[in-house]
Amino acid sequence: MDQKAQGSGSAAADVPAIFDTGSAVGRRRYFTVQASHTSALSEQQATVDSLLDEWKSTQERVEQEAQVVDAEVAKNDRTGWYNRTGWPSHLANRNRRYLAAAIRLPEKNETKLQRAARAVERAVEQGVRGLSTLARETRRWLRSAKREEVDQRPLARLQNIESQQRYTGYLVMFVCYTLRIIQNEEEREQQQQNDSDREHSEEESESDEMSDDESGSGSDVSLTRAGSRREDERPDHFQDAREMFPWQGAQKELVTSLWQRLDEANEQEHISSLFAVLQSFILTTTGDNPFTSGLIHFLAVLGIDREMDRLRTAKSYSYMLTSVVYCVRVVAVEILLPSSEREWQGDEQRAYFLNERKQYLVDGSYSPMSEMLSLLAYGKAIGLNTGNAGQTQWSQDGKQFYIHGRPVVIQRFQ
């Protein structure tokens, strides 16, 4: 066997010569089999499949354990908080870590969500500034949770800008949640189209290559398909969010319109579109099931403590709900009585506001605000009756200490 033949045989599969040509030059012909290469591919794919199966099993076990823990907490909850919120049943068999991640504040690389966040901040500030030009009686009605009884104090600007920014942050999280769902649906549609085009191209390529070199193309096709399977088996972080979010009426179309407008840096259009989105979620009814509201569903996701991987207690959640209630009131009055039209507003506009308030912004109105007010009152009652027990806790890894759900830097006490 000459050196060239030995090189060919060893590189492919180390297969010896099988016959002589019988010619004068005495050339020999060889054939090579891709058996060893195909075997290696199969072993690699088997390893990948095994790792994926192991990951899925571990993920399911962790989620089941978390559900069991929550079930035990709810069972032993003497305050009735988890039974009142309905979170354990609403979030059952869902990946709470993925849901909690979906409502996070926008990151630096999320340009469009950053623009949305600025629009929310400006919209809230616009509503807060408008409070100063509203009649005192109007602001008393706005603050009241009761249908027929005015509050003693009028709704006003918070004492400092930091508090307003913190309050506004929760409304930013809600808007980003809806936009991320729309973004994910668009990306999935584009990915499905790309996969369809790729599969069609692969089928044509496979047919052409198999006719020329059946053994060689088979290895490449198997690699491509193995990669496609691995991509298909990646965890879908937004599956639960897509399936659970309850779009009503024109809400999805309005959020989609806002998402498209965020491509351009026109803040006034962003704010205008944002007010339309928020109006569709605030000035609406829920019927007998509060979770038919996207805003109430978001509040359930907000009840997930991502760091502790557990549901929040009444005390660690009530201040969040207070923030959302304040922002909703401010945005609602700006929608119903725009501050830019204050000088033209009279008895007719005031009557319109009071009627809309009774229908959507008070307790007992079968609306998202009604559910929030009821839940807030329940949480505050628990806080008054249970004292400070259970408000200090460690994270699962024992590295972080929490008071009222907020992290404390231990190094400061050393």
C-alpha positions as CSV (number, residue, x, y, z in Angstrom):
1,M,0.0,0.0,0.0
2,D,1.5,3.3,-1.0
3,Q,1.8,6.4,1.2
4,K,-1.0,8.3,-0.5
5,A,-3.4,5.4,-0.2
6,Q,-2.6,5.0,3.5
7,G,-3.3,8.7,4.1
8,S,-6.7,8.4,2.4
9,G,-7.7,5.3,4.3
10,S,-6.7,6.5,7.7
11,A,-8.3,9.9,7.3
12,A,-11.6,8.5,6.4
13,A,-12.0,5.2,8.2
14,D,-8.7,3.2,7.9
15,V,-10.3,0.8,5.4
16,P,-7.8,-1.4,3.4
17,A,-7.7,-1.8,-0.4
18,I,-10.1,-4.4,-1.9
19,F,-8.9,-5.1,-5.4
20,D,-6.3,-4.4,-8.1
21,T,-7.2,-2.7,-11.4
22,G,-5.0,-5.1,-13.3
23,S,-3.5,-2.3,-15.4
24,A,0.2,-1.9,-16.2
25,V,0.7,0.9,-13.7
26,G,-0.7,-1.3,-11.0
27,R,-3.0,1.2,-9.4
28,R,-5.3,0.1,-6.6
29,R,-8.7,1.4,-5.8
30,Y,-10.0,2.0,-2.4
31,F,-13.4,2.7,-0.9
32,T,-14.0,4.6,2.4
33,V,-16.9,4.3,4.8
34,Q,-18.0,7.1,7.1
35,A,-18.9,4.6,9.8
36,S,-16.6,6.0,12.5
37,H,-17.7,9.6,11.8
38,T,-21.3,8.7,11.9
39,S,-20.8,6.8,15.1
40,A,-19.2,9.8,16.7
41,L,-22.1,12.0,15.7
42,S,-24.6,9.5,17.2
43,E,-22.6,9.4,20.4
44,Q,-22.6,13.2,20.6
45,Q,-26.3,13.5,19.9
46,A,-27.0,10.8,22.5
47,T,-24.9,12.8,25.0
48,V,-26.8,16.0,24.2
49,D,-30.2,14.3,24.4
50,S,-29.2,12.8,27.8
51,L,-28.1,16.2,29.1
52,L,-31.4,17.8,27.9
53,D,-33.4,15.1,29.5
54,E,-31.5,15.5,32.8
55,W,-32.0,19.3,32.7
56,K,-35.8,18.9,32.1
57,S,-36.1,16.4,34.9
58,T,-34.2,18.7,37.3
59,Q,-36.3,21.7,36.2
60,E,-39.6,19.8,36.7
61,R,-38.4,18.5,40.1
62,V,-37.5,22.0,41.3
63,E,-40.8,23.5,40.1
64,Q,-42.7,20.7,41.8
65,E,-40.8,21.2,45.0
66,A,-41.6,25.0,44.8
67,Q,-45.3,24.2,44.2
68,V,-45.3,21.9,47.2
69,V,-43.7,24.5,49.4
70,D,-46.2,27.1,48.3
71,A,-49.0,24.7,49.0
72,E,-47.7,24.0,52.5
73,V,-47.3,27.8,53.1
74,A,-50.9,28.4,51.9
75,K,-52.2,25.5,54.0
76,N,-50.5,26.8,57.1
77,D,-51.3,30.5,56.4
78,R,-53.5,31.6,59.2
79,T,-54.0,35.0,57.8
80,G,-55.8,33.7,54.7
81,W,-53.7,35.9,52.5
82,Y,-52.8,33.3,49.8
83,N,-56.4,32.1,49.7
84,R,-57.6,35.7,49.2
85,T,-55.1,36.5,46.5
86,G,-55.7,33.3,44.5
87,W,-52.1,33.2,43.5
88,P,-51.3,29.5,44.3
89,S,-54.0,28.3,41.9
90,H,-53.5,31.0,39.3
91,L,-49.8,30.3,39.1
92,A,-50.0,26.5,39.5
93,N,-47.8,24.4,37.2
94,R,-46.1,27.6,35.8
95,N,-42.5,28.5,35.8
96,R,-42.5,31.4,38.2
97,R,-38.9,32.4,37.7
98,Y,-39.6,32.9,34.0
99,L,-42.7,34.9,34.8
100,A,-40.9,37.1,37.3
101,A,-38.1,37.7,34.8
102,A,-40.6,38.8,32.2
103,I,-41.8,41.8,34.3
104,R,-38.3,43.1,35.2
105,L,-37.4,46.7,34.5
106,P,-35.8,47.3,31.1
107,E,-32.1,46.5,30.7
108,K,-29.6,48.8,29.0
109,N,-29.7,46.8,25.7
110,E,-33.5,47.0,25.5
111,T,-33.7,50.3,23.7
112,K,-37.4,50.2,22.9
113,L,-38.3,49.3,26.4
114,Q,-36.1,52.1,27.7
115,R,-38.2,54.5,25.6
116,A,-41.4,52.9,27.0
117,A,-40.1,53.4,30.5
118,R,-39.4,57.1,29.9
119,A,-42.9,57.5,28.4
120,V,-44.5,56.0,31.5
121,E,-42.4,58.3,33.8
122,R,-43.5,61.3,31.8
123,A,-47.1,60.2,31.7
124,V,-47.2,59.8,35.5
125,E,-45.5,63.1,36.0
126,Q,-48.0,64.8,33.6
127,G,-50.8,63.4,35.7
128,V,-49.2,64.4,39.0
129,R,-48.6,68.0,37.8
130,G,-52.2,68.1,36.7
131,L,-53.4,67.4,40.3
132,S,-52.4,71.0,41.2
133,T,-55.0,72.4,38.8
134,L,-57.8,70.1,39.8
135,A,-60.5,71.2,42.2
136,R,-60.0,70.0,45.7
137,E,-63.3,68.2,45.7
138,T,-62.4,66.4,42.6
139,R,-59.1,65.2,44.2
140,R,-61.1,64.1,47.3
141,W,-63.4,62.0,45.1
142,L,-60.4,60.6,43.3
143,R,-58.7,59.4,46.5
144,S,-61.8,57.8,47.9
145,A,-62.3,54.1,47.5
146,K,-66.0,54.3,48.3
147,R,-68.7,54.8,45.7
148,E,-70.8,57.4,47.5
149,E,-68.5,58.8,50.1
150,V,-65.7,61.4,49.6
151,D,-62.3,61.0,51.2
152,Q,-61.3,63.5,53.9
153,R,-58.0,64.2,52.2
154,P,-57.4,65.0,48.5
155,L,-55.0,63.1,46.3
156,A,-51.7,65.0,46.0
157,R,-48.1,64.8,44.9
158,L,-45.9,62.5,46.9
159,Q,-43.5,64.1,49.3
160,N,-40.3,63.5,47.3
161,I,-39.3,62.6,43.8
162,E,-37.6,59.3,44.9
163,S,-41.0,58.0,46.1
164,Q,-42.7,58.9,42.8
165,Q,-39.9,57.2,40.9
166,R,-40.3,54.0,43.0
167,Y,-44.1,54.1,42.6
168,T,-43.8,54.6,38.8
169,G,-41.4,51.7,38.5
170,Y,-44.2,49.2,39.1
171,L,-46.2,50.7,36.3
172,V,-43.1,50.5,34.1
173,M,-42.8,46.8,34.9
174,F,-46.4,46.3,33.8
175,V,-46.0,48.1,30.5
176,C,-42.7,46.3,29.8
177,Y,-44.4,42.9,30.5
178,T,-47.0,43.5,27.9
179,L,-44.4,44.7,25.4
180,R,-42.1,41.8,26.0
181,I,-45.0,39.4,25.2
182,I,-45.6,41.2,21.9
183,Q,-41.9,41.2,21.1
184,N,-41.6,37.5,21.8
185,E,-44.6,36.7,19.6
186,E,-43.1,38.6,16.7
187,E,-39.7,36.9,17.2
188,R,-41.4,33.5,17.3
189,E,-43.3,34.2,14.0
190,Q,-40.0,35.3,12.4
191,Q,-38.2,32.2,13.7
192,Q,-40.9,29.9,12.4
193,Q,-40.7,31.5,9.0
194,N,-36.9,31.2,9.0
195,D,-37.1,27.5,10.1
196,S,-39.6,26.8,7.3
197,D,-37.3,28.4,4.7
198,R,-34.3,26.6,6.1
199,E,-36.0,23.2,6.1
200,H,-37.1,23.8,2.5
201,S,-33.5,24.7,1.5
202,E,-32.1,21.7,3.4
203,E,-34.4,19.3,1.6
204,E,-33.3,20.6,-1.8
205,S,-29.7,20.6,-0.7
206,E,-30.0,17.1,0.6
207,S,-31.5,15.8,-2.6
208,D,-28.8,17.3,-4.7
209,E,-25.9,16.2,-2.5
210,M,-27.2,12.7,-2.0
211,S,-27.2,12.2,-5.8
212,D,-23.5,13.2,-5.9
213,D,-22.1,11.8,-2.7
214,E,-24.6,10.1,-0.5
215,S,-22.3,9.2,2.4
216,G,-20.7,12.7,2.8
217,S,-23.9,14.7,2.7
218,G,-25.5,12.4,5.2
219,S,-23.1,13.5,7.9
220,D,-23.6,17.2,7.2
221,V,-27.4,16.8,7.2
222,S,-27.4,14.9,10.4
223,L,-25.3,17.6,12.1
224,T,-27.7,20.3,10.8
225,R,-30.8,18.4,12.0
226,A,-29.2,17.7,15.4
227,G,-28.6,21.4,15.8
228,S,-32.2,22.2,14.8
229,R,-33.4,19.7,17.4
230,R,-31.3,21.3,20.1
231,E,-32.6,24.7,19.2
232,D,-36.2,23.4,19.3
233,E,-35.6,21.9,22.8
234,R,-34.3,25.1,24.3
235,P,-36.6,26.3,27.2
236,D,-39.3,28.8,26.1
237,H,-39.0,31.5,28.7
238,F,-42.2,33.3,27.6
239,Q,-44.5,30.3,27.1
240,D,-46.3,30.8,30.4
241,A,-46.6,34.6,29.9
242,R,-48.0,34.2,26.4
243,E,-50.5,31.5,27.5
244,M,-51.6,33.3,30.7
245,F,-51.9,36.9,29.7
246,P,-55.6,37.7,29.2
247,W,-55.9,40.1,26.3
248,Q,-59.4,41.8,26.2
249,G,-61.0,43.8,23.5
250,A,-58.4,46.0,21.6
251,Q,-55.7,45.7,24.2
252,K,-53.4,43.6,22.1
253,E,-53.7,45.8,19.1
254,L,-53.0,48.9,21.2
255,V,-49.9,47.4,22.8
256,T,-48.7,46.2,19.4
257,S,-49.2,49.8,18.1
258,L,-47.1,51.2,21.0
259,W,-44.4,48.6,20.3
260,Q,-44.2,49.7,16.7
261,R,-44.1,53.4,17.5
262,L,-41.2,52.8,19.9
263,D,-39.0,52.2,16.8
264,E,-38.9,56.0,16.4
265,A,-37.7,58.5,19.0
266,N,-40.9,60.5,19.1
267,E,-41.7,60.8,22.8
268,Q,-45.0,62.6,22.3
269,E,-46.4,59.8,20.2
270,H,-45.1,57.3,22.7
271,I,-47.0,59.0,25.5
272,S,-50.2,59.3,23.4
273,S,-50.1,55.7,22.5
274,L,-49.3,54.7,26.1
275,F,-52.3,56.5,27.5
276,A,-54.5,54.6,25.1
277,V,-52.9,51.3,26.3
278,L,-53.4,52.2,30.0
279,Q,-57.0,53.3,29.4
280,S,-57.8,49.9,28.0
281,F,-56.5,48.1,31.1
282,I,-57.8,50.6,33.7
283,L,-61.2,51.7,32.5
284,T,-62.6,48.2,32.1
285,T,-64.5,45.5,34.0
286,T,-63.5,42.0,35.2
287,G,-66.8,40.3,35.8
288,D,-66.7,37.6,38.4
289,N,-63.1,36.6,37.6
290,P,-60.5,39.3,38.4
291,F,-57.8,37.3,36.5
292,T,-59.5,38.1,33.2
293,S,-57.8,41.4,33.6
294,G,-54.2,41.7,32.4
295,L,-53.5,44.2,35.1
296,I,-54.6,41.8,37.9
297,H,-52.7,38.9,36.3
298,F,-49.6,41.2,36.3
299,L,-50.1,41.9,40.0
300,A,-50.1,38.1,40.6
301,V,-46.8,37.8,38.9
302,L,-45.6,40.8,40.9
303,G,-46.4,38.7,43.9
304,I,-43.5,36.3,43.0
305,D,-40.4,37.0,45.0
306,R,-37.8,36.1,42.3
307,E,-34.8,36.2,44.7
308,M,-36.4,34.0,47.4
309,D,-38.4,31.8,44.8
310,R,-41.6,32.1,46.8
311,L,-44.8,34.1,46.9
312,R,-44.8,37.4,48.8
313,T,-46.5,37.8,52.1
314,A,-49.1,40.5,52.7
315,K,-46.6,42.8,54.4
316,S,-43.9,42.5,51.7
317,Y,-46.5,43.1,49.0
318,S,-48.8,45.8,50.3
319,Y,-46.4,48.7,49.6
320,M,-46.1,47.5,46.0
321,L,-49.9,47.5,45.6
322,T,-50.1,50.9,47.2
323,S,-47.7,52.2,44.5
324,V,-49.8,50.7,41.7
325,V,-53.0,52.1,43.1
326,Y,-51.6,55.6,43.3
327,C,-50.2,55.5,39.7
328,V,-53.5,54.1,38.3
329,R,-55.5,57.0,40.0
330,V,-53.1,59.6,38.6
331,V,-53.2,58.2,35.1
332,A,-57.0,57.7,35.2
333,V,-57.7,61.3,36.1
334,E,-55.3,62.5,33.4
335,I,-57.2,60.3,30.9
336,L,-60.7,61.5,32.1
337,L,-59.8,65.1,32.7
338,P,-56.7,66.0,30.6
339,S,-54.7,68.7,32.3
340,S,-54.1,70.4,29.0
341,E,-57.8,71.0,28.7
342,R,-58.4,72.2,32.2
343,E,-59.6,75.7,31.3
344,W,-62.4,74.3,29.1
345,Q,-63.6,71.8,31.7
346,G,-66.9,72.5,33.4
347,D,-69.9,70.8,34.9
348,E,-70.3,68.4,32.0
349,Q,-66.8,67.1,32.2
350,R,-67.0,66.9,36.0
351,A,-70.1,64.8,35.8
352,Y,-68.4,62.5,33.2
353,F,-65.5,62.0,35.6
354,L,-67.7,61.2,38.6
355,N,-69.7,58.7,36.5
356,E,-66.5,56.9,35.1
357,R,-65.1,56.9,38.7
358,K,-68.1,55.1,40.0
359,Q,-67.9,52.6,37.2
360,Y,-64.2,51.8,37.2
361,L,-62.3,53.4,40.1
362,V,-64.1,52.4,43.3
363,D,-64.4,49.4,45.5
364,G,-67.3,47.1,44.4
365,S,-67.2,48.1,40.8
366,Y,-66.1,44.7,39.3
367,S,-63.0,46.4,37.9
368,P,-59.2,46.0,38.2
369,M,-59.2,49.0,40.6
370,S,-61.9,47.3,42.8
371,E,-59.8,44.2,43.1
372,M,-56.7,46.2,44.0
373,L,-58.5,48.3,46.6
374,S,-60.0,45.2,48.2
375,L,-56.7,43.3,48.2
376,L,-54.9,46.4,49.6
377,A,-57.4,46.7,52.5
378,Y,-57.0,43.0,53.2
379,G,-53.2,43.2,53.2
380,K,-53.2,46.3,55.5
381,A,-55.5,44.5,58.0
382,I,-53.1,41.5,58.1
383,G,-50.2,43.9,58.7
384,L,-51.9,45.5,61.6
385,N,-52.9,42.2,63.2
386,T,-49.7,40.1,62.7
387,G,-47.1,42.5,63.9
388,N,-43.5,42.1,62.6
389,A,-43.3,38.3,62.7
390,G,-41.8,36.7,59.7
391,Q,-40.5,39.9,58.1
392,T,-36.8,38.9,58.5
393,Q,-35.4,36.0,56.5
394,W,-32.4,34.6,54.7
395,S,-32.2,33.7,51.0
396,Q,-32.0,30.0,50.1
397,D,-28.2,30.1,49.6
398,G,-27.7,31.8,53.0
399,K,-25.8,34.7,51.5
400,Q,-28.5,37.4,51.5
401,F,-30.6,38.8,54.4
402,Y,-34.0,40.4,53.9
403,I,-36.2,42.7,55.9
404,H,-39.7,43.3,54.6
405,G,-38.6,41.6,51.4
406,R,-35.8,44.1,50.8
407,P,-32.1,43.0,50.7
408,V,-29.7,44.2,53.4
409,V,-26.0,44.5,52.9
410,I,-24.5,42.6,55.9
411,Q,-21.0,44.1,55.3
412,R,-22.2,47.5,56.6
413,F,-22.7,46.0,60.1
414,Q,-19.3,44.4,60.3
